[in-house]
Amino acid sequence: MKKKVIVACGGAVATSTIAANKVVELCKKNGIDVEICQIRISEIESNLSGAVLIVPTSKVKRDYGIPVITGMPFISGVGMVKTEAAILKVLQGE
Amino acid sequence: MIWEALKKSLIVKEMEADSCEDVFRQLGGALIREGYAKSTYIEALCTREKDYPTGLDIEGFGVAIPHTDVSHVNQAATAIAVLKNPVTFIQMGSDDEEVSVKLVFMLAVVEPKAHMEELQRILSIIQDKAVLEQIAEAQDEETMIEIIKEKEN
């Protein structure tokens, strides 16, 4: 079954595009069927249906009831391996 | 390649700025003058930076990648500023963590998905502290472009 992952940033312009691409590559490498929903932080609420994970590249203050793993390492390059492992754990642990 | 698209008129060395808004006015002004961005671009950058800051701490080197909604952009471009004195930005993903920024890569983005590869190339430059240090210390615009060219090859 396709796993829906929300990738969000302030304007869905640059950073979430990068993070979304990284999540797609990661899932492909690990045989996970993923559906990416790339949106603004302000649009998370209305796109939550069916989502199993949120990967924001900006701060998320609210609790949406599903795991949130920051996608910042995809931008800064620092801590990327750890982030990838955390994302896999959520998606494979389902 | 990023280096091929860089224009000397969009590179500012030794920029004297006292705030991130000041950087946006000067560097965003260059993008507007050259026709890449609309007159609303600077205001939009300032607003967005408050909600979604773009400072990054790359192993102790402060860099920022301000950008804003595609509706304020005419044509994709990257503008670069080396700040004479570092300016405080808030770190991306935080509310109040400050980072002292020396180098600014301002992105004018029109179609994020179509520019995926370019965005990734810019990030791979930004993630390399040694390259950032070289760009900050470059004597002139040609040298900066040359450093980025070498990094991309």
gemmi code that builds the backbone of each chain (N, CA, C; Angstrom):
import gemmi

chains = {
    "A": [
        ("MET", (0.824, -1.198, 0.000), (0.000, 0.000, 0.000), (0.867, 1.261, 0.000)),
        ("LYS", (0.451, 2.229, -0.770), (1.188, 3.505, -0.825), (1.185, 4.199, 0.524)),
        ("LYS", (2.364, 4.705, 0.917), (2.453, 5.457, 2.165), (2.454, 6.946, 1.824)),
        ("LYS", (1.560, 7.677, 2.421), (1.486, 9.110, 2.139), (2.357, 9.896, 3.124)),
        ("VAL", (3.295, 10.634, 2.576), (4.191, 11.442, 3.397), (3.994, 12.914, 3.020)),
        ("ILE", (3.762, 13.736, 4.018), (3.626, 15.172, 3.786), (4.993, 15.835, 3.940)),
        ("VAL", (5.427, 16.540, 2.908), (6.669, 17.300, 2.999), (6.279, 18.765, 2.881)),
        ("ALA", (6.613, 19.544, 3.910), (6.105, 20.918, 3.941), (7.167, 21.938, 4.315)),
        ("CYS", (7.022, 23.120, 3.730), (7.866, 24.239, 4.169), (7.027, 25.510, 4.094)),
        ("GLY", (7.653, 26.651, 4.234), (6.917, 27.904, 4.290), (6.127, 28.201, 3.034)),
        ("GLY", (6.751, 28.017, 1.886), (6.064, 28.405, 0.664), (5.991, 27.319, -0.386)),
        ("ALA", (6.409, 26.088, -0.033), (6.469, 24.982, -0.991), (7.272, 25.392, -2.224)),
        ("VAL", (8.319, 26.185, -2.010), (9.121, 26.683, -3.122), (10.420, 25.893, -3.281)),
        ("ALA", (11.329, 26.091, -2.349), (12.654, 25.522, -2.548), (12.947, 24.343, -1.629)),
        ("THR", (12.877, 24.591, -0.317), (13.386, 23.576, 0.600), (12.546, 22.304, 0.601)),
        ("SER", (11.232, 22.446, 0.525), (10.414, 21.228, 0.547), (10.549, 20.458, -0.763)),
        ("THR", (10.895, 21.161, -1.841), (11.118, 20.483, -3.119), (12.319, 19.554, -2.999)),
        ("ILE", (13.365, 20.072, -2.376), (14.582, 19.283, -2.159), (14.291, 18.096, -1.242)),
        ("ALA", (13.629, 18.379, -0.118), (13.344, 17.332, 0.858), (12.441, 16.254, 0.246)),
        ("ALA", (11.459, 16.676, -0.537), (10.542, 15.727, -1.161), (11.305, 14.778, -2.079)),
        ("ASN", (12.222, 15.344, -2.843), (13.023, 14.541, -3.756), (13.865, 13.517, -2.998)),
        ("LYS", (14.432, 13.953, -1.876), (15.259, 13.057, -1.057), (14.426, 11.908, -0.489)),
        ("VAL", (13.211, 12.220, -0.051), (12.355, 11.179, 0.514), (11.972, 10.169, -0.580)),
        ("VAL", (11.702, 10.679, -1.774), (11.363, 9.789, -2.892), (12.533, 8.859, -3.199)),
        ("GLU", (13.740, 9.431, -3.282), (14.939, 8.620, -3.562), (15.145, 7.556, -2.488)),
        ("LEU", (14.994, 7.975, -1.241), (15.186, 7.070, -0.106), (14.206, 5.898, -0.173)),
        ("CYS", (12.957, 6.201, -0.482), (11.925, 5.172, -0.533), (12.155, 4.222, -1.704)),
        ("LYS", (12.575, 4.786, -2.823), (12.828, 3.978, -4.007), (13.925, 2.954, -3.698)),
        ("LYS", (14.987, 3.456, -3.064), (16.130, 2.612, -2.702), (15.727, 1.473, -1.777)),
        ("ASN", (14.703, 1.718, -0.972), (14.317, 0.735, 0.035), (13.004, 0.021, -0.289)),
        ("GLY", (12.574, 0.166, -1.529), (11.390, -0.550, -1.979), (10.100, -0.149, -1.280)),
        ("ILE", (10.018, 1.117, -0.881), (8.792, 1.588, -0.230), (7.972, 2.385, -1.247)),
        ("ASP", (6.706, 2.012, -1.351), (5.804, 2.697, -2.269), (5.286, 3.954, -1.573)),
        ("VAL", (5.721, 5.118, -2.066), (5.398, 6.335, -1.336), (4.644, 7.344, -2.205)),
        ("GLU", (3.762, 8.092, -1.560), (3.055, 9.174, -2.227), (3.429, 10.449, -1.475)),
        ("ILE", (4.069, 11.381, -2.194), (4.512, 12.611, -1.538), (3.470, 13.711, -1.733)),
        ("CYS", (3.185, 14.385, -0.661), (2.271, 15.514, -0.716), (3.094, 16.742, -0.326)),
        ("GLN", (3.515, 17.525, -1.328), (4.390, 18.672, -1.048), (3.578, 19.953, -0.936)),
        ("ILE", (3.529, 20.495, 0.255), (2.647, 21.637, 0.513), (3.283, 22.653, 1.464)),
        ("ARG", (2.539, 23.704, 1.745), (2.969, 24.676, 2.741), (2.607, 24.164, 4.131)),
        ("ILE", (3.338, 24.666, 5.129), (3.049, 24.292, 6.517), (1.577, 24.564, 6.831)),
        ("SER", (1.078, 25.711, 6.341), (-0.297, 26.105, 6.656), (-1.337, 25.178, 6.030)),
        ("GLU", (-0.903, 24.335, 5.095), (-1.853, 23.442, 4.416), (-1.841, 22.014, 4.979)),
        ("ILE", (-1.000, 21.766, 6.001), (-0.861, 20.410, 6.538), (-2.213, 19.863, 7.005)),
        ("GLU", (-2.870, 20.659, 7.837), (-4.136, 20.225, 8.436), (-5.126, 19.642, 7.421)),
        ("SER", (-5.294, 20.359, 6.301), (-6.304, 19.928, 5.337), (-5.832, 18.787, 4.443)),
        ("ASN", (-4.554, 18.379, 4.599), (-4.033, 17.283, 3.779), (-3.666, 16.060, 4.610)),
        ("LEU", (-4.048, 16.075, 5.880), (-3.638, 15.013, 6.803), (-4.214, 13.641, 6.479)),
        ("SER", (-5.356, 13.606, 5.847), (-6.061, 12.356, 5.624), (-5.176, 11.296, 4.961)),
        ("GLY", (-4.976, 10.186, 5.653), (-4.196, 9.070, 5.111), (-2.700, 9.197, 5.277)),
        ("ALA", (-2.232, 10.344, 5.749), (-0.781, 10.548, 5.876), (-0.220, 9.800, 7.074)),
        ("VAL", (1.019, 9.272, 6.929), (1.627, 8.528, 8.028), (2.820, 9.267, 8.634)),
        ("LEU", (3.283, 10.312, 7.932), (4.489, 11.008, 8.395), (4.525, 12.433, 7.832)),
        ("ILE", (5.060, 13.362, 8.638), (5.280, 14.734, 8.155), (6.768, 15.026, 8.204)),
        ("VAL", (7.312, 15.505, 7.098), (8.724, 15.908, 7.040), (8.761, 17.407, 6.716)),
        ("PRO", (8.841, 18.254, 7.739), (8.850, 19.699, 7.496), (10.273, 20.244, 7.411)),
        ("THR", (10.472, 21.284, 6.613), (11.774, 21.952, 6.619), (11.650, 23.316, 7.299)),
        ("SER", (10.548, 23.516, 7.987), (10.388, 24.680, 8.848), (9.866, 24.151, 10.165)),
        ("LYS", (9.754, 25.031, 11.122), (9.271, 24.587, 12.422), (7.782, 24.270, 12.371)),
        ("VAL", (7.430, 23.123, 12.962), (6.016, 22.763, 13.088), (5.678, 22.813, 14.563)),
        ("LYS", (4.730, 23.677, 14.910), (4.460, 23.879, 16.333), (3.355, 22.974, 16.846)),
        ("ARG", (2.463, 22.574, 15.946), (1.308, 21.811, 16.407), (1.542, 20.319, 16.396)),
        ("ASP", (0.714, 19.617, 17.146), (0.752, 18.167, 17.136), (-0.354, 17.699, 16.183)),
        ("TYR", (0.042, 16.991, 15.133), (-0.945, 16.552, 14.144), (-1.354, 15.094, 14.352)),
        ("GLY", (-0.817, 14.486, 15.393), (-1.195, 13.116, 15.705), (-0.445, 12.058, 14.908)),
        ("ILE", (0.476, 12.480, 14.038), (1.325, 11.512, 13.330), (2.777, 11.962, 13.508)),
        ("PRO", (3.735, 11.043, 13.308), (5.136, 11.417, 13.539), (5.609, 12.581, 12.660)),
        ("VAL", (6.470, 13.409, 13.248), (7.082, 14.530, 12.532), (8.604, 14.346, 12.598)),
        ("ILE", (9.247, 14.271, 11.451), (10.710, 14.174, 11.425), (11.223, 15.344, 10.599)),
        ("THR", (12.029, 16.195, 11.213), (12.471, 17.386, 10.497), (13.334, 17.040, 9.269)),
        ("GLY", (13.044, 17.725, 8.178), (13.799, 17.517, 6.944), (14.963, 18.492, 6.804)),
        ("MET", (15.239, 19.246, 7.859), (16.336, 20.212, 7.830), (17.679, 19.618, 7.400)),
        ("PRO", (18.022, 18.398, 7.873), (19.305, 17.822, 7.451), (19.436, 17.682, 5.924)),
        ("PHE", (18.324, 17.558, 5.217), (18.398, 17.475, 3.745), (18.866, 18.805, 3.163)),
        ("ILE", (18.642, 19.880, 3.899), (19.046, 21.205, 3.436), (20.471, 21.531, 3.879)),
        ("SER", (20.755, 21.296, 5.152), (22.072, 21.667, 5.676), (23.126, 20.599, 5.417)),
        ("GLY", (22.690, 19.375, 5.159), (23.645, 18.295, 4.932), (24.152, 17.677, 6.233)),
        ("VAL", (23.781, 18.277, 7.356), (24.253, 17.784, 8.650), (23.212, 16.835, 9.256)),
        ("GLY", (23.632, 15.593, 9.517), (22.732, 14.629, 10.161), (21.795, 13.909, 9.217)),
        ("MET", (22.178, 13.857, 7.944), (21.314, 13.260, 6.919), (21.071, 11.759, 7.154)),
        ("VAL", (22.129, 11.031, 7.514), (22.026, 9.577, 7.688), (21.022, 9.240, 8.799)),
        ("LYS", (21.120, 9.988, 9.874), (20.243, 9.758, 11.020), (18.781, 10.022, 10.645)),
        ("THR", (18.579, 11.096, 9.889), (17.228, 11.456, 9.457), (16.653, 10.386, 8.538)),
        ("GLU", (17.481, 9.906, 7.614), (17.008, 8.863, 6.692), (16.604, 7.610, 7.460)),
        ("ALA", (17.413, 7.261, 8.454), (17.118, 6.071, 9.261), (15.795, 6.243, 10.007)),
        ("ALA", (15.581, 7.463, 10.534), (14.351, 7.728, 11.289), (13.128, 7.647, 10.381)),
        ("ILE", (13.266, 8.163, 9.162), (12.149, 8.124, 8.204), (11.826, 6.676, 7.832)),
        ("LEU", (12.883, 5.896, 7.575), (12.683, 4.487, 7.223), (11.998, 3.730, 8.353)),
        ("LYS", (12.396, 4.053, 9.563), (11.830, 3.358, 10.721), (10.312, 3.573, 10.777)),
        ("VAL", (9.890, 4.786, 10.535), (8.455, 5.085, 10.557), (7.741, 4.376, 9.406)),
        ("LEU", (8.327, 4.471, 8.203), (7.639, 3.931, 7.025), (7.660, 2.400, 6.975)),
        ("GLN", (8.717, 1.801, 7.493), (8.799, 0.341, 7.465), (8.129, -0.284, 8.674)),
        ("GLY", (7.978, 0.501, 9.727), (7.396, -0.022, 10.952), (5.874, -0.064, 10.916)),
        ("GLU", (5.322, 0.481, 9.857), (3.857, 0.554, 9.743), (3.199, -0.804, 9.675)),
    ],
    "B": [
        ("MET", (24.269, 23.763, -15.105), (25.285, 24.162, -14.134), (24.980, 25.556, -13.569)),
        ("ILE", (25.201, 25.730, -12.285), (24.933, 27.011, -11.639), (25.905, 28.084, -12.141)),
        ("TRP", (27.183, 27.740, -12.200), (28.200, 28.739, -12.555), (27.940, 29.363, -13.920)),
        ("GLU", (27.396, 28.576, -14.831), (27.143, 29.089, -16.186), (26.069, 30.177, -16.183)),
        ("ALA", (25.129, 30.042, -15.247), (24.003, 30.979, -15.211), (24.270, 32.194, -14.327)),
        ("LEU", (25.372, 32.178, -13.578), (25.641, 33.299, -12.668), (26.014, 34.550, -13.449)),
        ("LYS", (25.416, 35.687, -13.026), (25.725, 36.950, -13.696), (26.481, 37.842, -12.730)),
        ("LYS", (27.498, 38.492, -13.248), (28.297, 39.371, -12.387), (27.451, 40.484, -11.772)),
        ("SER", (26.417, 40.905, -12.514), (25.562, 41.976, -11.999), (24.701, 41.514, -10.817)),
        ("LEU", (24.663, 40.193, -10.593), (23.888, 39.653, -9.472), (24.797, 39.169, -8.343)),
        ("ILE", (26.065, 39.564, -8.395), (26.999, 39.209, -7.327), (27.476, 40.501, -6.673)),
        ("VAL", (27.323, 40.583, -5.367), (27.755, 41.786, -4.654), (28.814, 41.397, -3.635)),
        ("LYS", (29.976, 41.971, -3.815), (31.071, 41.710, -2.874), (31.122, 42.811, -1.832)),
        ("GLU", (31.562, 42.453, -0.640), (31.707, 43.431, 0.450), (30.465, 44.284, 0.647)),
        ("MET", (29.330, 43.632, 0.663), (28.081, 44.366, 0.885), (28.044, 44.892, 2.322)),
        ("GLU", (27.730, 46.173, 2.448), (27.577, 46.742, 3.788), (26.106, 46.744, 4.124)),
        ("ALA", (25.728, 45.860, 5.030), (24.326, 45.765, 5.421), (24.252, 45.621, 6.930)),
        ("ASP", (23.190, 46.181, 7.529), (23.102, 46.108, 8.985), (21.971, 45.207, 9.482)),
        ("SER", (21.226, 44.619, 8.550), (20.163, 43.702, 8.965), (19.829, 42.805, 7.777)),
        ("CYS", (19.057, 41.742, 8.046), (18.694, 40.875, 6.927), (17.778, 41.634, 5.962)),
        ("GLU", (16.928, 42.528, 6.491), (16.063, 43.326, 5.608), (16.894, 44.196, 4.671)),
        ("ASP", (17.992, 44.714, 5.208), (18.889, 45.542, 4.406), (19.516, 44.707, 3.281)),
        ("VAL", (19.890, 43.470, 3.594), (20.431, 42.559, 2.575), (19.372, 42.317, 1.494)),
        ("PHE", (18.125, 42.106, 1.931), (17.047, 41.838, 0.970), (16.844, 43.033, 0.039)),
        ("ARG", (16.895, 44.257, 0.616), (16.700, 45.462, -0.193), (17.787, 45.572, -1.256)),
        ("GLN", (19.024, 45.339, -0.833), (20.146, 45.528, -1.767), (20.217, 44.427, -2.821)),
        ("LEU", (20.180, 43.177, -2.352), (20.348, 42.066, -3.290), (19.057, 41.827, -4.084)),
        ("GLY", (17.922, 41.958, -3.399), (16.637, 41.839, -4.081), (16.486, 42.963, -5.102)),
        ("GLY", (17.034, 44.141, -4.745), (16.998, 45.278, -5.659), (17.719, 44.968, -6.957)),
        ("ALA", (18.839, 44.248, -6.850), (19.590, 43.868, -8.050), (18.753, 42.930, -8.927)),
        ("LEU", (18.046, 41.993, -8.296), (17.198, 41.061, -9.058), (16.044, 41.791, -9.745)),
        ("ILE", (15.510, 42.816, -9.067), (14.412, 43.589, -9.660), (14.936, 44.439, -10.827)),
        ("ARG", (16.071, 45.120, -10.579), (16.676, 45.954, -11.627), (16.963, 45.163, -12.893)),
        ("GLU", (17.435, 43.929, -12.714), (17.801, 43.095, -13.865), (16.590, 42.393, -14.477)),
        ("GLY", (15.427, 42.620, -13.889), (14.200, 42.074, -14.473), (13.831, 40.664, -14.039)),
        ("TYR", (14.612, 40.085, -13.122), (14.322, 38.707, -12.694), (13.173, 38.639, -11.696)),
        ("ALA", (13.065, 39.711, -10.876), (12.028, 39.694, -9.850), (11.104, 40.898, -9.998)),
        ("LYS", (9.917, 40.757, -9.464), (8.935, 41.846, -9.531), (9.160, 42.819, -8.383)),
        ("SER", (8.512, 43.974, -8.472), (8.733, 45.021, -7.469), (8.275, 44.589, -6.074)),
        ("THR", (7.427, 43.567, -6.010), (6.910, 43.085, -4.722), (7.882, 42.113, -4.029)),
        ("TYR", (8.965, 41.771, -4.724), (9.874, 40.707, -4.255), (10.473, 40.977, -2.877)),
        ("ILE", (10.983, 42.219, -2.678), (11.696, 42.530, -1.431), (10.764, 42.428, -0.222)),
        ("GLU", (9.613, 43.053, -0.360), (8.605, 43.016, 0.711), (8.230, 41.560, 1.028)),
        ("ALA", (8.061, 40.769, -0.018), (7.683, 39.364, 0.163), (8.789, 38.573, 0.868)),
        ("LEU", (10.039, 38.895, 0.554), (11.163, 38.224, 1.226), (11.151, 38.525, 2.715)),
        ("CYS", (10.940, 39.809, 3.041), (10.961, 40.236, 4.451), (9.862, 39.528, 5.249)),
        ("THR", (8.669, 39.487, 4.676), (7.541, 38.847, 5.354), (7.810, 37.365, 5.566)),
        ("ARG", (8.286, 36.721, 4.518), (8.499, 35.286, 4.598), (9.606, 34.927, 5.579)),
        ("GLU", (10.653, 35.737, 5.595), (11.790, 35.454, 6.476), (11.352, 35.468, 7.950)),
        ("LYS", (10.394, 36.330, 8.282), (9.913, 36.402, 9.668), (9.223, 35.100, 10.071)),
        ("ASP", (8.427, 34.548, 9.167), (7.697, 33.313, 9.475), (8.565, 32.076, 9.264)),
        ("TYR", (9.332, 32.096, 8.199), (10.136, 30.919, 7.830), (11.566, 31.337, 7.538)),
        ("PRO", (12.372, 31.485, 8.591), (13.733, 31.994, 8.397), (14.598, 31.047, 7.555)),
        ("THR", (15.655, 31.606, 6.958), (16.462, 30.817, 6.013), (17.949, 30.775, 6.342)),
        ("GLY", (18.313, 31.139, 7.577), (19.723, 31.052, 7.960), (20.139, 29.606, 8.179)),
        ("LEU", (21.382, 29.293, 7.801), (21.904, 27.938, 8.006), (23.294, 28.029, 8.619)),
        ("ASP", (23.544, 27.135, 9.561), (24.859, 27.077, 10.178), (25.575, 25.848, 9.623)),
        ("ILE", (26.491, 26.098, 8.704), (27.214, 24.982, 8.082), (28.557, 24.833, 8.794)),
        ("GLU", (28.569, 23.972, 9.776), (29.783, 23.736, 10.577), (30.434, 25.048, 11.016)),
        ("GLY", (29.628, 25.965, 11.493), (30.175, 27.215, 12.009), (30.239, 28.342, 10.989)),
        ("PHE", (29.941, 28.054, 9.737), (29.900, 29.104, 8.714), (28.437, 29.468, 8.451)),
        ("GLY", (28.117, 30.752, 8.638), (26.732, 31.179, 8.473), (26.401, 31.542, 7.036)),
        ("VAL", (25.358, 30.922, 6.510), (24.921, 31.205, 5.148), (23.397, 31.310, 5.175)),
        ("ALA", (22.820, 32.077, 4.270), (21.355, 32.185, 4.216), (20.890, 32.002, 2.777)),
        ("ILE", (19.714, 31.405, 2.625), (19.164, 31.185, 1.280), (17.754, 31.779, 1.165)),
        ("PRO", (17.651, 33.117, 1.296), (16.320, 33.726, 1.211), (15.652, 33.460, -0.147)),
        ("HIS", (14.364, 33.211, -0.098), (13.576, 32.999, -1.324), (12.124, 33.221, -0.957)),
        ("THR", (11.300, 33.381, -1.946), (9.884, 33.597, -1.636), (9.001, 33.063, -2.754)),
        ("ASP", (7.726, 33.312, -2.600), (6.745, 32.729, -3.499), (7.009, 33.049, -4.976)),
        ("VAL", (6.725, 32.079, -5.824), (6.970, 32.211, -7.260), (6.222, 33.391, -7.894)),
        ("SER", (5.141, 33.836, -7.265), (4.360, 34.925, -7.852), (5.119, 36.255, -7.891)),
        ("HIS", (6.237, 36.345, -7.152), (7.016, 37.591, -7.131), (8.231, 37.528, -8.064)),
        ("VAL", (8.295, 36.462, -8.856), (9.480, 36.231, -9.691), (9.096, 36.184, -11.173)),
        ("ASN", (9.938, 36.790, -12.023), (9.719, 36.729, -13.473), (10.502, 35.584, -14.102)),
        ("GLN", (11.770, 35.489, -13.684), (12.662, 34.521, -14.302), (13.626, 33.998, -13.239)),
        ("ALA", (13.942, 32.721, -13.301), (14.798, 32.114, -12.280), (16.209, 32.700, -12.309)),
        ("ALA", (16.767, 32.913, -11.124), (18.133, 33.410, -11.029), (18.655, 33.199, -9.614)),
        ("THR", (19.969, 33.249, -9.481), (20.592, 33.196, -8.161), (21.440, 34.446, -7.997)),
        ("ALA", (21.242, 35.157, -6.892), (22.060, 36.328, -6.604), (22.896, 36.026, -5.357)),
        ("ILE", (24.134, 36.494, -5.369), (25.042, 36.171, -4.263), (25.571, 37.453, -3.631)),
        ("ALA", (25.603, 37.477, -2.297), (26.226, 38.603, -1.604), (27.214, 38.094, -0.566)),
        ("VAL", (28.390, 38.706, -0.550), (29.345, 38.471, 0.527), (29.259, 39.693, 1.426)),
        ("LEU", (28.934, 39.479, 2.682), (28.728, 40.599, 3.588), (30.045, 41.028, 4.235)),
        ("LYS", (30.256, 42.334, 4.213), (31.486, 42.866, 4.789), (31.540, 42.524, 6.283)),
        ("ASN", (30.434, 42.779, 6.958), (30.305, 42.363, 8.351), (29.101, 41.443, 8.457)),
        ("PRO", (29.266, 40.322, 9.172), (28.158, 39.367, 9.263), (26.871, 39.996, 9.788)),
        ("VAL", (25.747, 39.484, 9.314), (24.425, 39.967, 9.714), (23.688, 38.807, 10.377)),
        ("THR", (22.928, 39.110, 11.409), (22.208, 38.059, 12.134), (20.952, 37.617, 11.385)),
        ("PHE", (20.854, 36.328, 11.151), (19.647, 35.716, 10.605), (19.156, 34.712, 11.651)),
        ("ILE", (17.897, 34.333, 11.544), (17.385, 33.246, 12.376), (17.563, 31.951, 11.579)),
        ("GLN", (17.905, 30.886, 12.311), (18.145, 29.616, 11.627), (16.860, 28.969, 11.125)),
        ("MET", (16.964, 28.401, 9.963), (15.843, 27.693, 9.363), (15.370, 26.597, 10.332)),
        ("GLY", (14.076, 26.476, 10.460), (13.541, 25.443, 11.342), (13.496, 25.838, 12.802)),
        ("SER", (13.850, 27.085, 13.106), (13.786, 27.505, 14.509), (13.036, 28.829, 14.620)),
        ("ASP", (12.781, 29.252, 15.850), (12.106, 30.521, 16.095), (13.096, 31.600, 16.480)),
        ("ASP", (14.130, 31.192, 17.205), (14.986, 32.197, 17.821), (16.471, 31.864, 17.818)),
        ("GLU", (16.872, 30.768, 17.189), (18.300, 30.458, 17.155), (18.958, 31.332, 16.099)),
        ("GLU", (19.916, 32.136, 16.561), (20.541, 33.073, 15.631), (21.761, 32.466, 14.966)),
        ("VAL", (22.050, 32.951, 13.772), (23.277, 32.550, 13.094), (23.845, 33.800, 12.424)),
        ("SER", (25.149, 33.938, 12.545), (25.824, 35.104, 12.021), (26.213, 34.807, 10.564)),
        ("VAL", (25.525, 35.479, 9.650), (25.629, 35.119, 8.229), (26.654, 35.978, 7.483)),
        ("LYS", (27.501, 35.299, 6.742), (28.566, 35.971, 5.997), (28.279, 35.952, 4.485)),
        ("LEU", (27.517, 34.935, 4.085), (27.298, 34.715, 2.657), (25.807, 34.481, 2.405)),
        ("VAL", (25.272, 35.156, 1.379), (23.848, 35.020, 1.081), (23.650, 34.538, -0.356)),
        ("PHE", (22.904, 33.478, -0.521), (22.488, 32.994, -1.841), (20.995, 33.263, -1.949)),
        ("MET", (20.645, 34.280, -2.712), (19.233, 34.612, -2.853), (18.677, 33.907, -4.088)),
        ("LEU", (17.596, 33.157, -3.868), (17.064, 32.340, -4.956), (15.780, 32.941, -5.507)),
        ("ALA", (15.770, 33.193, -6.788), (14.528, 33.577, -7.454), (14.051, 32.318, -8.168)),
        ("VAL", (12.964, 31.749, -7.654), (12.489, 30.462, -8.157), (11.162, 30.656, -8.880)),
        ("VAL", (11.026, 30.069, -10.069), (9.744, 30.172, -10.768), (8.950, 28.871, -10.763)),
        ("GLU", (9.648, 27.764, -10.968), (8.950, 26.488, -11.012), (9.794, 25.461, -10.285)),
        ("PRO", (9.511, 25.306, -8.982), (10.392, 24.486, -8.153), (10.711, 23.117, -8.748)),
        ("LYS", (9.708, 22.413, -9.238), (9.945, 21.035, -9.682), (10.827, 20.995, -10.917)),
        ("ALA", (10.662, 21.998, -11.791), (11.467, 22.036, -13.004), (12.926, 22.382, -12.688)),
        ("HIS", (13.121, 23.036, -11.539), (14.475, 23.471, -11.191), (15.112, 22.618, -10.110)),
        ("MET", (14.530, 21.437, -9.935), (15.029, 20.506, -8.931), (16.547, 20.371, -8.949)),
        ("GLU", (17.061, 20.120, -10.143), (18.493, 19.858, -10.256), (19.313, 21.089, -9.854)),
        ("GLU", (18.841, 22.272, -10.296), (19.550, 23.499, -9.932), (19.517, 23.731, -8.422)),
        ("LEU", (18.341, 23.504, -7.832), (18.235, 23.688, -6.387), (19.196, 22.758, -5.660)),
        ("GLN", (19.289, 21.535, -6.148), (20.190, 20.580, -5.505), (21.652, 20.971, -5.682)),
        ("ARG", (21.953, 21.512, -6.850), (23.330, 21.962, -7.089), (23.694, 23.100, -6.144)),
        ("ILE", (22.757, 24.025, -5.971), (23.011, 25.140, -5.054), (23.221, 24.618, -3.637)),
        ("LEU", (22.394, 23.644, -3.253), (22.550, 23.091, -1.906), (23.881, 22.389, -1.725)),
        ("SER", (24.342, 21.698, -2.769), (25.612, 20.996, -2.593), (26.768, 21.997, -2.465)),
        ("ILE", (26.592, 23.190, -3.039), (27.600, 24.247, -2.853), (27.513, 24.761, -1.408)),
        ("ILE", (26.283, 24.990, -0.970), (26.067, 25.547, 0.366), (26.485, 24.589, 1.481)),
        ("GLN", (26.397, 23.298, 1.207), (26.739, 22.317, 2.243), (28.246, 22.096, 2.381)),
        ("ASP", (29.023, 22.731, 1.529), (30.472, 22.533, 1.542), (31.157, 23.758, 2.170)),
        ("LYS", (31.531, 23.593, 3.427), (32.087, 24.722, 4.174), (33.335, 25.303, 3.508)),
        ("ALA", (34.186, 24.426, 2.989), (35.435, 24.892, 2.369), (35.133, 25.792, 1.169)),
        ("VAL", (34.119, 25.424, 0.392), (33.735, 26.219, -0.774), (33.167, 27.577, -0.326)),
        ("LEU", (32.361, 27.555, 0.728), (31.790, 28.803, 1.249), (32.904, 29.755, 1.675)),
        ("GLU", (33.907, 29.207, 2.347), (35.026, 30.044, 2.805), (35.782, 30.637, 1.624)),
        ("GLN", (35.970, 29.812, 0.591), (36.670, 30.302, -0.606), (35.885, 31.415, -1.298)),
        ("ILE", (34.572, 31.230, -1.399), (33.744, 32.251, -2.063), (33.812, 33.559, -1.270)),
        ("ALA", (33.726, 33.447, 0.054), (33.741, 34.644, 0.903), (35.063, 35.405, 0.776)),
        ("GLU", (36.127, 34.672, 0.486), (37.434, 35.326, 0.418), (37.866, 35.663, -1.012)),
        ("ALA", (37.041, 35.328, -1.995), (37.412, 35.553, -3.390), (37.670, 37.037, -3.659)),
        ("GLN", (38.647, 37.307, -4.506), (39.034, 38.688, -4.818), (37.981, 39.406, -5.663)),
        ("ASP", (37.398, 38.689, -6.607), (36.432, 39.328, -7.504), (35.360, 38.325, -7.947)),
        ("GLU", (34.403, 38.842, -8.721), (33.271, 38.024, -9.142), (33.702, 36.844, -10.000)),
        ("GLU", (34.692, 37.086, -10.894), (35.151, 35.998, -11.763), (35.692, 34.843, -10.935)),
        ("THR", (36.447, 35.178, -9.905), (37.028, 34.131, -9.055), (35.919, 33.336, -8.366)),
        ("MET", (34.890, 34.042, -7.923), (33.761, 33.356, -7.265), (33.119, 32.352, -8.210)),
        ("ILE", (32.859, 32.825, -9.428), (32.220, 31.946, -10.414), (33.130, 30.750, -10.694)),
        ("GLU", (34.426, 31.010, -10.756), (35.418, 29.949, -11.005), (35.394, 28.904, -9.873)),
        ("ILE", (35.280, 29.358, -8.640), (35.243, 28.444, -7.483), (34.009, 27.530, -7.580)),
        ("ILE", (32.878, 28.135, -7.957), (31.634, 27.361, -8.067), (31.725, 26.389, -9.244)),
        ("LYS", (32.349, 26.829, -10.311), (32.546, 25.972, -11.482), (33.374, 24.737, -11.091)),
        ("GLU", (34.458, 24.981, -10.357), (35.305, 23.863, -9.927), (34.557, 22.887, -9.043)),
        ("LYS", (33.731, 23.445, -8.154), (32.943, 22.593, -7.251), (31.965, 21.726, -8.059)),
        ("GLU", (31.433, 22.286, -9.134), (30.431, 21.561, -9.916), (31.031, 20.533, -10.866)),
        ("ASN", (32.321, 20.721, -11.158), (32.930, 19.778, -12.122), (33.486, 18.527, -11.450)),
    ],
}
model = gemmi.Model(1)
for chain_id, residues in chains.items():
    chain = gemmi.Chain(chain_id)
    for i, (resn, *xyz) in enumerate(residues, 1):
        res = gemmi.Residue()
        res.name, res.seqid = resn, gemmi.SeqId(i, " ")
        for name, pos in zip(("N", "CA", "C"), xyz):
            atom = gemmi.Atom()
            atom.name, atom.element = name, gemmi.Element(name[0])
            atom.pos, atom.b_iso = gemmi.Position(*pos), 0.0
            res.add_atom(atom)
        chain.add_residue(res)
    model.add_chain(chain)
structure = gemmi.Structure()
structure.add_model(model)
structure.setup_entities()
